[in-house]
Structure formats: structure tokens, C-alpha cells
Amino acid sequence: MKEQLTAAGLSYLRHAVTCAAVLYMSGITDPKILANAFIAGLVGPLLKAIAPNETQFGIGNKSTTNKGK
């Protein structure tokens, strides 16, 4: 399970960094805007994580649900 959480975390981080990098490369260097883009980049993956039908990293993943039952 630790490997799966690491993979999910890296996926989220990669997405958020990409959002901020796109703005930076287009010439926007205001730290507040870049921080907002980083946070906004986490929204998509977090929505994926809470989707009940998502089987890769979401709460619908069979390997993380019903442990110990």
C-alpha cells in the first residue's frame, strides 16, 4: 500500500508542478499566482482520488478498501 500511496502522491505533485511551470514559462513570475496554480493543479488529482468509481488511486480501489474485514 505504501508504494501505491507514493505513486499517487508523485502523480499529484507532477500535475501541480506542471501547472505552475506552464505559467512560469509564459512569463508570469508572481509567486502568489504560481502558488495558486500549484494548488489548483492538485484539484484534478484530488477529485480523482475521491471518485468512488476510480480504481487506480481512488477510494474505489479494492486493495485499499475493506482491509482487515
All heavy atoms as TSV, in Angstrom:
chain	resi	resn	atom	element	x	y	z
A	1	MET	N	N	0.825	-1.191	0.000
A	1	MET	CA	C	0.000	0.000	0.000
A	1	MET	C	C	0.872	1.259	0.000
A	1	MET	O	O	0.510	2.247	-0.604
A	1	MET	CB	C	-0.920	-0.014	1.209
A	1	MET	CG	C	-1.817	1.191	1.249
A	1	MET	SD	S	-3.167	0.922	2.352
A	1	MET	CE	C	-3.591	2.567	2.723
A	2	LYS	N	N	2.029	1.197	0.666
A	2	LYS	CA	C	2.911	2.363	0.702
A	2	LYS	C	C	3.374	2.737	-0.699
A	2	LYS	O	O	3.456	3.919	-1.031
A	2	LYS	CB	C	4.107	2.076	1.597
A	2	LYS	CG	C	5.045	3.252	1.714
A	2	LYS	CD	C	6.220	2.960	2.595
A	2	LYS	CE	C	7.128	4.158	2.639
A	2	LYS	NZ	N	8.358	3.912	3.330
A	3	GLU	N	N	3.657	1.740	-1.524
A	3	GLU	CA	C	4.098	2.003	-2.890
A	3	GLU	C	C	2.992	2.690	-3.685
A	3	GLU	O	O	3.248	3.595	-4.472
A	3	GLU	CB	C	4.493	0.696	-3.573
A	3	GLU	CG	C	5.688	0.031	-2.938
A	3	GLU	CD	C	5.822	-1.420	-3.370
A	3	GLU	OE1	O	4.942	-1.934	-4.087
A	3	GLU	OE2	O	6.810	-2.034	-2.983
A	4	GLN	N	N	1.757	2.280	-3.456
A	4	GLN	CA	C	0.630	2.873	-4.163
A	4	GLN	C	C	0.408	4.317	-3.721
A	4	GLN	O	O	0.137	5.189	-4.541
A	4	GLN	CB	C	-0.626	2.049	-3.926
A	4	GLN	CG	C	-1.776	2.490	-4.783
A	4	GLN	CD	C	-2.959	1.572	-4.653
A	4	GLN	OE1	O	-3.049	0.821	-3.705
A	4	GLN	NE2	N	-3.864	1.640	-5.598
A	5	LEU	N	N	0.541	4.581	-2.427
A	5	LEU	CA	C	0.397	5.954	-1.937
A	5	LEU	C	C	1.511	6.843	-2.475
A	5	LEU	O	O	1.276	8.010	-2.808
A	5	LEU	CB	C	0.379	5.976	-0.417
A	5	LEU	CG	C	-0.863	5.388	0.242
A	5	LEU	CD1	C	-0.699	5.361	1.757
A	5	LEU	CD2	C	-2.099	6.159	-0.154
A	6	THR	N	N	2.717	6.303	-2.563
A	6	THR	CA	C	3.836	7.055	-3.117
A	6	THR	C	C	3.576	7.387	-4.584
A	6	THR	O	O	3.806	8.516	-5.024
A	6	THR	CB	C	5.139	6.256	-2.982
A	6	THR	OG1	O	5.368	5.984	-1.603
A	6	THR	CG2	C	6.322	7.019	-3.544
A	7	ALA	N	N	3.078	6.414	-5.338
A	7	ALA	CA	C	2.775	6.641	-6.749
A	7	ALA	C	C	1.691	7.705	-6.904
A	7	ALA	O	O	1.788	8.582	-7.771
A	7	ALA	CB	C	2.339	5.338	-7.411
A	8	ALA	N	N	0.672	7.653	-6.070
A	8	ALA	CA	C	-0.402	8.645	-6.134
A	8	ALA	C	C	0.132	10.025	-5.776
A	8	ALA	O	O	-0.174	11.011	-6.458
A	8	ALA	CB	C	-1.535	8.255	-5.201
A	9	GLY	N	N	0.915	10.116	-4.723
A	9	GLY	CA	C	1.483	11.401	-4.308
A	9	GLY	C	C	2.362	12.014	-5.381
A	9	GLY	O	O	2.294	13.223	-5.637
A	10	LEU	N	N	3.184	11.192	-6.017
A	10	LEU	CA	C	4.045	11.696	-7.085
A	10	LEU	C	C	3.225	12.147	-8.294
A	10	LEU	O	O	3.571	13.130	-8.950
A	10	LEU	CB	C	5.062	10.632	-7.493
A	10	LEU	CG	C	6.162	10.372	-6.472
A	10	LEU	CD1	C	7.037	9.211	-6.927
A	10	LEU	CD2	C	6.995	11.614	-6.238
A	11	SER	N	N	2.145	11.442	-8.558
A	11	SER	CA	C	1.263	11.842	-9.649
A	11	SER	C	C	0.653	13.213	-9.368
A	11	SER	O	O	0.608	14.080	-10.242
A	11	SER	CB	C	0.159	10.803	-9.832
A	11	SER	OG	O	-0.784	11.227	-10.787
A	12	TYR	N	N	0.184	13.421	-8.147
A	12	TYR	CA	C	-0.408	14.703	-7.764
A	12	TYR	C	C	0.631	15.811	-7.849
A	12	TYR	O	O	0.371	16.892	-8.364
A	12	TYR	CB	C	-0.976	14.648	-6.352
A	12	TYR	CG	C	-2.070	13.632	-6.142
A	12	TYR	CD1	C	-2.510	13.355	-4.864
A	12	TYR	CD2	C	-2.656	12.935	-7.194
A	12	TYR	CE1	C	-3.519	12.416	-4.642
A	12	TYR	CE2	C	-3.649	12.006	-6.979
A	12	TYR	CZ	C	-4.084	11.748	-5.710
A	12	TYR	OH	O	-5.061	10.836	-5.480
A	13	LEU	N	N	1.819	15.549	-7.329
A	13	LEU	CA	C	2.886	16.540	-7.336
A	13	LEU	C	C	3.295	16.897	-8.757
A	13	LEU	O	O	3.477	18.074	-9.096
A	13	LEU	CB	C	4.086	16.022	-6.543
A	13	LEU	CG	C	5.255	16.967	-6.401
A	13	LEU	CD1	C	4.837	18.206	-5.610
A	13	LEU	CD2	C	6.411	16.278	-5.700
A	14	ARG	N	N	3.418	15.904	-9.604
A	14	ARG	CA	C	3.803	16.128	-11.001
A	14	ARG	C	C	2.776	17.027	-11.699
A	14	ARG	O	O	3.134	17.941	-12.433
A	14	ARG	CB	C	3.916	14.766	-11.697
A	14	ARG	CG	C	4.541	14.771	-13.026
A	14	ARG	CD	C	4.854	13.364	-13.560
A	14	ARG	NE	N	3.890	12.342	-13.192
A	14	ARG	CZ	C	4.151	11.329	-12.360
A	14	ARG	NH1	N	5.339	11.212	-11.811
A	14	ARG	NH2	N	3.227	10.425	-12.082
A	15	HIS	N	N	1.511	16.784	-11.438
A	15	HIS	CA	C	0.451	17.582	-12.054
A	15	HIS	C	C	0.503	19.029	-11.564
A	15	HIS	O	O	0.398	19.962	-12.358
A	15	HIS	CB	C	-0.905	16.946	-11.726
A	15	HIS	CG	C	-2.045	17.544	-12.469
A	15	HIS	ND1	N	-2.298	17.270	-13.788
A	15	HIS	CD2	C	-2.992	18.418	-12.070
A	15	HIS	CE1	C	-3.364	17.934	-14.172
A	15	HIS	NE2	N	-3.805	18.646	-13.153
A	16	ALA	N	N	0.681	19.223	-10.270
A	16	ALA	CA	C	0.701	20.573	-9.698
A	16	ALA	C	C	1.919	21.359	-10.174
A	16	ALA	O	O	1.813	22.548	-10.501
A	16	ALA	CB	C	0.677	20.489	-8.175
A	17	VAL	N	N	3.071	20.717	-10.236
A	17	VAL	CA	C	4.285	21.394	-10.696
A	17	VAL	C	C	4.139	21.790	-12.162
A	17	VAL	O	O	4.557	22.877	-12.571
A	17	VAL	CB	C	5.526	20.502	-10.473
A	17	VAL	CG1	C	6.741	21.041	-11.207
A	17	VAL	CG2	C	5.821	20.377	-8.985
A	18	THR	N	N	3.513	20.933	-12.951
A	18	THR	CA	C	3.303	21.241	-14.360
A	18	THR	C	C	2.442	22.491	-14.526
A	18	THR	O	O	2.741	23.354	-15.357
A	18	THR	CB	C	2.646	20.054	-15.078
A	18	THR	OG1	O	3.504	18.923	-14.960
A	18	THR	CG2	C	2.414	20.352	-16.545
A	19	CYS	N	N	1.393	22.600	-13.729
A	19	CYS	CA	C	0.523	23.784	-13.816
A	19	CYS	C	C	1.299	25.062	-13.508
A	19	CYS	O	O	1.162	26.066	-14.210
A	19	CYS	CB	C	-0.652	23.642	-12.849
A	19	CYS	SG	S	-1.853	22.417	-13.376
A	20	ALA	N	N	2.106	25.035	-12.471
A	20	ALA	CA	C	2.889	26.217	-12.115
A	20	ALA	C	C	3.976	26.495	-13.161
A	20	ALA	O	O	4.239	27.652	-13.502
A	20	ALA	CB	C	3.510	26.039	-10.737
A	21	ALA	N	N	4.586	25.437	-13.702
A	21	ALA	CA	C	5.654	25.611	-14.686
A	21	ALA	C	C	5.133	26.244	-15.976
A	21	ALA	O	O	5.823	27.064	-16.591
A	21	ALA	CB	C	6.321	24.273	-14.988
A	22	VAL	N	N	3.944	25.874	-16.373
A	22	VAL	CA	C	3.368	26.448	-17.591
A	22	VAL	C	C	3.213	27.961	-17.450
A	22	VAL	O	O	3.550	28.717	-18.369
A	22	VAL	CB	C	2.009	25.782	-17.910
A	22	VAL	CG1	C	1.234	26.560	-18.951
A	22	VAL	CG2	C	2.223	24.353	-18.360
A	23	LEU	N	N	2.724	28.400	-16.312
A	23	LEU	CA	C	2.584	29.844	-16.105
A	23	LEU	C	C	3.951	30.529	-16.053
A	23	LEU	O	O	4.138	31.606	-16.622
A	23	LEU	CB	C	1.816	30.119	-14.809
A	23	LEU	CG	C	0.325	29.830	-14.848
A	23	LEU	CD1	C	-0.302	30.123	-13.500
A	23	LEU	CD2	C	-0.353	30.640	-15.930
A	24	TYR	N	N	4.901	29.914	-15.359
A	24	TYR	CA	C	6.235	30.498	-15.246
A	24	TYR	C	C	6.888	30.642	-16.628
A	24	TYR	O	O	7.480	31.664	-16.945
A	24	TYR	CB	C	7.105	29.652	-14.325
A	24	TYR	CG	C	8.459	30.258	-14.086
A	24	TYR	CD1	C	8.623	31.294	-13.169
A	24	TYR	CD2	C	9.574	29.815	-14.777
A	24	TYR	CE1	C	9.856	31.870	-12.948
A	24	TYR	CE2	C	10.821	30.381	-14.566
A	24	TYR	CZ	C	10.957	31.415	-13.657
A	24	TYR	OH	O	12.175	31.980	-13.448
A	25	MET	N	N	6.745	29.603	-17.452
A	25	MET	CA	C	7.349	29.653	-18.791
A	25	MET	C	C	6.660	30.664	-19.700
A	25	MET	O	O	7.252	31.126	-20.674
A	25	MET	CB	C	7.334	28.268	-19.438
A	25	MET	CG	C	8.300	27.311	-18.779
A	25	MET	SD	S	8.512	25.734	-19.632
A	25	MET	CE	C	6.862	25.110	-19.671
A	26	SER	N	N	5.418	31.016	-19.386
A	26	SER	CA	C	4.729	32.021	-20.198
A	26	SER	C	C	5.024	33.439	-19.718
A	26	SER	O	O	4.488	34.395	-20.248
A	26	SER	CB	C	3.223	31.767	-20.197
A	26	SER	OG	O	2.688	31.991	-18.918
A	27	GLY	N	N	5.876	33.573	-18.699
A	27	GLY	CA	C	6.315	34.890	-18.264
A	27	GLY	C	C	5.685	35.390	-16.980
A	27	GLY	O	O	5.996	36.493	-16.535
A	28	ILE	N	N	4.822	34.624	-16.385
A	28	ILE	CA	C	4.197	35.031	-15.121
A	28	ILE	C	C	5.103	34.560	-13.987
A	28	ILE	O	O	5.306	33.366	-13.789
A	28	ILE	CB	C	2.787	34.428	-14.980
A	28	ILE	CG1	C	1.905	34.966	-16.100
A	28	ILE	CG2	C	2.202	34.736	-13.620
A	28	ILE	CD1	C	0.555	34.321	-16.198
A	29	THR	N	N	5.652	35.521	-13.246
A	29	THR	CA	C	6.600	35.173	-12.190
A	29	THR	C	C	6.135	35.594	-10.799
A	29	THR	O	O	6.897	35.468	-9.841
A	29	THR	CB	C	7.969	35.818	-12.477
A	29	THR	OG1	O	7.798	37.233	-12.578
A	29	THR	CG2	C	8.578	35.268	-13.767
A	30	ASP	N	N	4.909	36.068	-10.688
A	30	ASP	CA	C	4.367	36.455	-9.386
A	30	ASP	C	C	4.217	35.201	-8.519
A	30	ASP	O	O	3.489	34.273	-8.886
A	30	ASP	CB	C	3.015	37.134	-9.576
A	30	ASP	CG	C	2.386	37.600	-8.274
A	30	ASP	OD1	O	3.051	37.539	-7.220
A	30	ASP	OD2	O	1.216	38.026	-8.311
A	31	PRO	N	N	4.903	35.134	-7.380
A	31	PRO	CA	C	4.853	33.938	-6.535
A	31	PRO	C	C	3.442	33.558	-6.074
A	31	PRO	O	O	3.125	32.381	-5.969
A	31	PRO	CB	C	5.737	34.290	-5.338
A	31	PRO	CG	C	6.610	35.383	-5.802
A	31	PRO	CD	C	5.834	36.127	-6.840
A	32	LYS	N	N	2.610	34.560	-5.832
A	32	LYS	CA	C	1.245	34.265	-5.386
A	32	LYS	C	C	0.453	33.550	-6.484
A	32	LYS	O	O	-0.267	32.593	-6.223
A	32	LYS	CB	C	0.529	35.549	-4.969
A	32	LYS	CG	C	-0.849	35.308	-4.410
A	32	LYS	CD	C	-1.491	36.588	-3.933
A	32	LYS	CE	C	-2.898	36.302	-3.414
A	32	LYS	NZ	N	-3.559	37.523	-2.970
A	33	ILE	N	N	0.599	34.015	-7.703
A	33	ILE	CA	C	-0.094	33.384	-8.823
A	33	ILE	C	C	0.441	31.969	-9.052
A	33	ILE	O	O	-0.324	31.031	-9.296
A	33	ILE	CB	C	0.022	34.240	-10.094
A	33	ILE	CG1	C	-0.737	35.553	-9.895
A	33	ILE	CG2	C	-0.495	33.497	-11.317
A	33	ILE	CD1	C	-0.562	36.539	-11.021
A	34	LEU	N	N	1.752	31.814	-8.963
A	34	LEU	CA	C	2.337	30.488	-9.149
A	34	LEU	C	C	1.905	29.523	-8.041
A	34	LEU	O	O	1.637	28.345	-8.305
A	34	LEU	CB	C	3.865	30.583	-9.219
A	34	LEU	CG	C	4.417	31.351	-10.421
A	34	LEU	CD1	C	5.929	31.466	-10.317
A	34	LEU	CD2	C	4.004	30.697	-11.723
A	35	ALA	N	N	1.795	30.018	-6.811
A	35	ALA	CA	C	1.322	29.177	-5.707
A	35	ALA	C	C	-0.128	28.779	-5.921
A	35	ALA	O	O	-0.518	27.629	-5.669
A	35	ALA	CB	C	1.484	29.908	-4.377
A	36	ASN	N	N	-0.939	29.728	-6.400
A	36	ASN	CA	C	-2.333	29.408	-6.698
A	36	ASN	C	C	-2.440	28.372	-7.812
A	36	ASN	O	O	-3.295	27.491	-7.764
A	36	ASN	CB	C	-3.108	30.666	-7.067
A	36	ASN	CG	C	-3.400	31.534	-5.868
A	36	ASN	OD1	O	-3.436	31.065	-4.741
A	36	ASN	ND2	N	-3.600	32.816	-6.121
A	37	ALA	N	N	-1.580	28.463	-8.805
A	37	ALA	CA	C	-1.580	27.477	-9.888
A	37	ALA	C	C	-1.174	26.109	-9.359
A	37	ALA	O	O	-1.742	25.081	-9.753
A	37	ALA	CB	C	-0.630	27.912	-10.998
A	38	PHE	N	N	-0.215	26.085	-8.449
A	38	PHE	CA	C	0.217	24.819	-7.849
A	38	PHE	C	C	-0.946	24.180	-7.089
A	38	PHE	O	O	-1.225	22.989	-7.241
A	38	PHE	CB	C	1.403	25.065	-6.911
A	38	PHE	CG	C	1.934	23.808	-6.282
A	38	PHE	CD1	C	2.832	23.009	-6.963
A	38	PHE	CD2	C	1.533	23.429	-5.008
A	38	PHE	CE1	C	3.322	21.857	-6.391
A	38	PHE	CE2	C	2.017	22.277	-4.424
A	38	PHE	CZ	C	2.916	21.483	-5.119
A	39	ILE	N	N	-1.638	24.980	-6.293
A	39	ILE	CA	C	-2.785	24.473	-5.531
A	39	ILE	C	C	-3.894	24.029	-6.482
A	39	ILE	O	O	-4.499	22.966	-6.292
A	39	ILE	CB	C	-3.279	25.532	-4.537
A	39	ILE	CG1	C	-2.217	25.755	-3.461
A	39	ILE	CG2	C	-4.611	25.125	-3.914
A	39	ILE	CD1	C	-2.448	26.971	-2.600
A	40	ALA	N	N	-4.149	24.810	-7.516
A	40	ALA	CA	C	-5.174	24.443	-8.484
A	40	ALA	C	C	-4.813	23.150	-9.215
A	40	ALA	O	O	-5.694	22.367	-9.568
A	40	ALA	CB	C	-5.365	25.567	-9.493
A	41	GLY	N	N	-3.526	22.911	-9.384
A	41	GLY	CA	C	-3.073	21.678	-10.018
A	41	GLY	C	C	-3.360	20.449	-9.191
A	41	GLY	O	O	-3.404	19.337	-9.719
A	42	LEU	N	N	-3.577	20.620	-7.909
A	42	LEU	CA	C	-3.903	19.488	-7.038
A	42	LEU	C	C	-5.387	19.139	-7.077
A	42	LEU	O	O	-5.770	18.044	-6.686
A	42	LEU	CB	C	-3.493	19.800	-5.590
A	42	LEU	CG	C	-2.002	19.936	-5.335
A	42	LEU	CD1	C	-1.758	20.374	-3.902
A	42	LEU	CD2	C	-1.286	18.636	-5.618
A	43	VAL	N	N	-6.210	20.051	-7.555
A	43	VAL	CA	C	-7.662	19.830	-7.526
A	43	VAL	C	C	-8.059	18.634	-8.391
A	43	VAL	O	O	-8.822	17.774	-7.954
A	43	VAL	CB	C	-8.414	21.111	-7.958
A	43	VAL	CG1	C	-9.896	20.844	-8.130
A	43	VAL	CG2	C	-8.189	22.212	-6.935
A	44	GLY	N	N	-7.560	18.558	-9.612
A	44	GLY	CA	C	-7.919	17.462	-10.513
A	44	GLY	C	C	-7.578	16.093	-9.938
A	44	GLY	O	O	-8.440	15.210	-9.857
A	45	PRO	N	N	-6.332	15.883	-9.533
A	45	PRO	CA	C	-5.987	14.586	-8.950
A	45	PRO	C	C	-6.750	14.285	-7.653
A	45	PRO	O	O	-7.094	13.127	-7.391
A	45	PRO	CB	C	-4.487	14.706	-8.673
A	45	PRO	CG	C	-4.009	15.719	-9.637
A	45	PRO	CD	C	-5.131	16.684	-9.788
A	46	LEU	N	N	-7.032	15.302	-6.850
A	46	LEU	CA	C	-7.789	15.051	-5.621
A	46	LEU	C	C	-9.226	14.649	-5.930
A	46	LEU	O	O	-9.783	13.779	-5.255
A	46	LEU	CB	C	-7.750	16.275	-4.708
A	46	LEU	CG	C	-6.404	16.545	-4.057
A	46	LEU	CD1	C	-6.451	17.835	-3.246
A	46	LEU	CD2	C	-5.972	15.387	-3.176
A	47	LEU	N	N	-9.802	15.253	-6.954
A	47	LEU	CA	C	-11.138	14.835	-7.373
A	47	LEU	C	C	-11.116	13.393	-7.880
A	47	LEU	O	O	-12.046	12.624	-7.653
A	47	LEU	CB	C	-11.685	15.774	-8.444
A	47	LEU	CG	C	-12.075	17.172	-7.970
A	47	LEU	CD1	C	-12.478	18.039	-9.146
A	47	LEU	CD2	C	-13.188	17.099	-6.945
A	48	LYS	N	N	-10.037	13.035	-8.542
A	48	LYS	CA	C	-9.884	11.654	-8.998
A	48	LYS	C	C	-9.775	10.715	-7.799
A	48	LYS	O	O	-10.332	9.620	-7.805
A	48	LYS	CB	C	-8.631	11.531	-9.875
A	48	LYS	CG	C	-8.387	10.160	-10.420
A	48	LYS	CD	C	-7.145	10.144	-11.295
A	48	LYS	CE	C	-6.866	8.759	-11.827
A	48	LYS	NZ	N	-5.698	8.709	-12.696
A	49	ALA	N	N	-9.096	11.145	-6.764
A	49	ALA	CA	C	-8.891	10.298	-5.586
A	49	ALA	C	C	-10.191	10.039	-4.826
A	49	ALA	O	O	-10.355	8.972	-4.241
A	49	ALA	CB	C	-7.866	10.933	-4.656
A	50	ILE	N	N	-11.096	10.997	-4.831
A	50	ILE	CA	C	-12.321	10.804	-4.059
A	50	ILE	C	C	-13.457	10.208	-4.889
A	50	ILE	O	O	-14.530	9.949	-4.360
A	50	ILE	CB	C	-12.789	12.108	-3.386
A	50	ILE	CG1	C	-13.123	13.182	-4.412
A	50	ILE	CG2	C	-11.764	12.598	-2.390
A	50	ILE	CD1	C	-13.765	14.424	-3.813
A	51	ALA	N	N	-13.207	9.972	-6.174
A	51	ALA	CA	C	-14.237	9.379	-7.029
A	51	ALA	C	C	-14.431	7.913	-6.652
A	51	ALA	O	O	-13.473	7.137	-6.633
A	51	ALA	CB	C	-13.838	9.496	-8.495
A	52	PRO	N	N	-15.651	7.500	-6.320
A	52	PRO	CA	C	-15.883	6.124	-5.892
A	52	PRO	C	C	-15.660	5.089	-6.991
A	52	PRO	O	O	-15.396	3.926	-6.700
A	52	PRO	CB	C	-17.337	6.115	-5.428
A	52	PRO	CG	C	-17.955	7.339	-5.976
A	52	PRO	CD	C	-16.861	8.307	-6.277
A	53	ASN	N	N	-15.736	5.481	-8.246
A	53	ASN	CA	C	-15.533	4.515	-9.328
A	53	ASN	C	C	-14.105	4.493	-9.857
A	53	ASN	O	O	-13.807	3.779	-10.798
A	53	ASN	CB	C	-16.520	4.794	-10.469
A	53	ASN	CG	C	-16.334	6.175	-11.062
A	53	ASN	OD1	O	-15.673	7.029	-10.481
A	53	ASN	ND2	N	-16.943	6.406	-12.204
A	54	GLU	N	N	-13.216	5.263	-9.281
A	54	GLU	CA	C	-11.810	5.300	-9.698
A	54	GLU	C	C	-11.085	4.105	-9.089
A	54	GLU	O	O	-11.032	3.949	-7.878
A	54	GLU	CB	C	-11.149	6.605	-9.260
A	54	GLU	CG	C	-9.686	6.702	-9.595
A	54	GLU	CD	C	-9.380	6.523	-11.063
A	54	GLU	OE1	O	-10.057	7.128	-11.894
A	54	GLU	OE2	O	-8.461	5.755	-11.379
A	55	THR	N	N	-10.522	3.262	-9.932
A	55	THR	CA	C	-9.899	2.032	-9.430
A	55	THR	C	C	-8.383	2.109	-9.329
A	55	THR	O	O	-7.773	1.255	-8.715
A	55	THR	CB	C	-10.271	0.852	-10.330
A	55	THR	OG1	O	-9.866	1.136	-11.671
A	55	THR	CG2	C	-11.761	0.594	-10.297
A	56	GLN	N	N	-7.761	3.132	-9.905
A	56	GLN	CA	C	-6.297	3.203	-9.853
A	56	GLN	C	C	-5.810	3.762	-8.521
A	56	GLN	O	O	-5.073	3.102	-7.808
A	56	GLN	CB	C	-5.767	4.054	-10.997
A	56	GLN	CG	C	-4.253	4.060	-11.075
A	56	GLN	CD	C	-3.742	4.893	-12.235
A	56	GLN	OE1	O	-4.493	5.636	-12.857
A	56	GLN	NE2	N	-2.476	4.786	-12.523
A	57	PHE	N	N	-6.215	4.975	-8.175
A	57	PHE	CA	C	-5.770	5.598	-6.934
A	57	PHE	C	C	-6.934	6.001	-6.038
A	57	PHE	O	O	-6.725	6.463	-4.944
A	57	PHE	CB	C	-4.946	6.859	-7.207
A	57	PHE	CG	C	-3.647	6.604	-7.910
A	57	PHE	CD1	C	-3.281	7.363	-9.001
A	57	PHE	CD2	C	-2.792	5.612	-7.488
A	57	PHE	CE1	C	-2.083	7.154	-9.649
A	57	PHE	CE2	C	-1.597	5.388	-8.131
A	57	PHE	CZ	C	-1.247	6.157	-9.215
A	58	GLY	N	N	-8.131	5.884	-6.516
A	58	GLY	CA	C	-9.281	6.409	-5.792
A	58	GLY	C	C	-9.766	5.532	-4.652
A	58	GLY	O	O	-9.227	4.467	-4.367
A	59	ILE	N	N	-10.831	5.997	-4.017
A	59	ILE	CA	C	-11.375	5.260	-2.884
A	59	ILE	C	C	-12.051	3.967	-3.325
A	59	ILE	O	O	-12.327	3.106	-2.503
A	59	ILE	CB	C	-12.361	6.134	-2.066
A	59	ILE	CG1	C	-13.521	6.599	-2.936
A	59	ILE	CG2	C	-11.650	7.293	-1.404
A	59	ILE	CD1	C	-14.591	7.351	-2.189
A	60	GLY	N	N	-12.280	3.815	-4.613
A	60	GLY	CA	C	-12.861	2.587	-5.132
A	60	GLY	C	C	-11.834	1.494	-5.366
A	60	GLY	O	O	-12.168	0.408	-5.817
A	61	ASN	N	N	-10.580	1.759	-5.051
A	61	ASN	CA	C	-9.510	0.779	-5.235
A	61	ASN	C	C	-9.718	-0.389	-4.277
A	61	ASN	O	O	-9.796	-0.221	-3.078
A	61	ASN	CB	C	-8.155	1.453	-5.002
A	61	ASN	CG	C	-6.998	0.534	-5.297
A	61	ASN	OD1	O	-7.116	-0.672	-5.313
A	61	ASN	ND2	N	-5.853	1.136	-5.525
A	62	LYS	N	N	-9.773	-1.585	-4.805
A	62	LYS	CA	C	-10.046	-2.774	-3.996
A	62	LYS	C	C	-8.907	-3.112	-3.031
A	62	LYS	O	O	-9.129	-3.686	-1.991
A	62	LYS	CB	C	-10.295	-3.986	-4.902
A	62	LYS	CG	C	-11.469	-3.808	-5.826
A	62	LYS	CD	C	-12.772	-3.879	-5.074
A	62	LYS	CE	C	-13.918	-3.901	-6.048
A	62	LYS	NZ	N	-14.886	-2.880	-5.887
A	63	SER	N	N	-7.684	-2.738	-3.346
A	63	SER	CA	C	-6.561	-3.107	-2.480
A	63	SER	C	C	-6.479	-2.260	-1.218
A	63	SER	O	O	-5.814	-2.626	-0.266
A	63	SER	CB	C	-5.227	-3.017	-3.247
A	63	SER	OG	O	-4.946	-1.670	-3.560
A	64	THR	N	N	-7.168	-1.101	-1.198
A	64	THR	CA	C	-7.099	-0.249	-0.014
A	64	THR	C	C	-8.383	-0.261	0.785
A	64	THR	O	O	-8.418	0.242	1.898
A	64	THR	CB	C	-6.785	1.218	-0.398
A	64	THR	OG1	O	-7.791	1.696	-1.271
A	64	THR	CG2	C	-5.420	1.321	-1.038
A	65	THR	N	N	-9.460	-0.814	0.238
A	65	THR	CA	C	-10.713	-0.829	0.961
A	65	THR	C	C	-10.928	-2.176	1.633
A	65	THR	O	O	-10.418	-3.190	1.186
A	65	THR	CB	C	-11.899	-0.540	0.004
A	65	THR	OG1	O	-11.878	-1.503	-1.054
A	65	THR	CG2	C	-11.834	0.861	-0.547
A	66	ASN	N	N	-11.652	-2.165	2.698
A	66	ASN	CA	C	-12.013	-3.373	3.455
A	66	ASN	C	C	-10.807	-4.137	3.994
A	66	ASN	O	O	-10.811	-5.353	4.028
A	66	ASN	CB	C	-12.882	-4.310	2.592
A	66	ASN	CG	C	-14.204	-3.662	2.230
A	66	ASN	OD1	O	-14.755	-2.895	3.000
A	66	ASN	ND2	N	-14.682	-3.964	1.028
A	67	LYS	N	N	-9.773	-3.441	4.361
A	67	LYS	CA	C	-8.616	-4.098	4.979
A	67	LYS	C	C	-9.004	-4.576	6.370
A	67	LYS	O	O	-9.597	-3.852	7.140
A	67	LYS	CB	C	-7.424	-3.135	5.090
A	67	LYS	CG	C	-6.814	-2.793	3.765
A	67	LYS	CD	C	-5.948	-3.911	3.299
A	67	LYS	CE	C	-5.253	-3.518	2.017
A	67	LYS	NZ	N	-4.437	-4.523	1.468
A	68	GLY	N	N	-8.692	-5.812	6.669
A	68	GLY	CA	C	-8.952	-6.350	7.988
A	68	GLY	C	C	-10.371	-6.864	8.187
A	68	GLY	O	O	-10.762	-7.247	9.256
A	69	LYS	N	N	-11.166	-6.890	7.124
A	69	LYS	CA	C	-12.540	-7.411	7.247
A	69	LYS	C	C	-12.656	-8.771	6.624
A	69	LYS	O	O	-12.001	-9.159	5.751
A	69	LYS	CB	C	-13.540	-6.463	6.574
A	69	LYS	CG	C	-13.705	-5.210	7.374
A	69	LYS	CD	C	-14.809	-4.388	6.772
A	69	LYS	CE	C	-14.999	-3.123	7.581
A	69	LYS	NZ	N	-16.033	-2.300	7.078
